[in-house]
Amino acid sequence: MKRSSKNRLMPRHGDLFSDDTLFHRIAGAVCRAGVLPRKELYEAWETARRVRRRFRGGRVVDLACGHDLETCDTAGLGSWMTSDLAVDAVRAIKLKGAGYEIYTAAIPAVITPKNRLLMGAPASSARRVRWQSAG
């Protein structure tokens, strides 16, 4: 099964997720609903795993920003790097400037080609986040 497929998961796909794991239970519910592309399920799961690992027990906000290049700020960096990477770089700098400690991670490229994950925590709690992730 191709994890990066944009085809919707439908009730007939439920048999693909028959194990008794949290992921399979969520995937089964997604299949029954018939509204989510396979790629989105795997992206969300991989994001959640990394965020949970980094911010265990803390508040988490998923901005699901996307890369609408007509509205997103590239700060003119598009000639140095791809425009979507420039958008992410500008977001990271803005978070840092707003007093956040930033963390980056990657989602497997087999799920999504734009596999970057940007996370932030208020700088005042960054020491606690580092300590939690070290254990």
Buried (B, 14 or more C-beta within 10 A) or exposed (E): EEBBEEEBBBEEBBEBBEEEEEBBEBBBEBBEEEEBBBBBBBBBBBBBEBBEEBBEEBEEEEEEEEBEEEEBEBEEBBEEEEBBBBBBBBBBEBBEEEEBBBBEBEBEEEBBEEBBBBBBBEEEBBEEBEEBEEE
